Amino acid sequence: MLSIKPPIFTMKPIEFEGQTIVLSKPPSMTDEECGSLAILQLDGTCISCWKMSWRERFKAFFTGVMWIGVYSGKTQPPIYVAIDRPFNIIKP
C-alpha cells in the first residue's frame, strides 16, 4: 500500500525577469502549504522558476532525480520540468 508523505518544502519559487503575473495561494490552503507563485503566461503555457537549497542541489547532482507533485485532484495536467530557461528575453 502507498501513501503520500508530507513533502518537505525547501525548494522555493522565485521571481524572475519576464514574469507577467503573481498567483496567490488558494484560500483553502495555509501559508505553510502554499505561497505566491510568480509566473510567465505565454502561448497557453505558465512558467515558474524555482530555486533549490544546497541540500537539494547536492542530492540532485548525485542522484539525477527530481520528483514533481501537482495538487490537482484525480487527474494530471500536462507539465514539464526544465533546467534551462524555457523562453527568450528580447531586449529592445
Secondary structure as UniProt FT lines:
FT   STRAND          12..14
FT   TURN            17..18
FT   STRAND          21..23
FT   TURN            27..28
FT   TURN            31..33
FT   STRAND          37..42
FT   TURN            43..44
FT   STRAND          45..47
FT   STRAND          49..51
FT   HELIX           54..63
FT   TURN            73..74
//
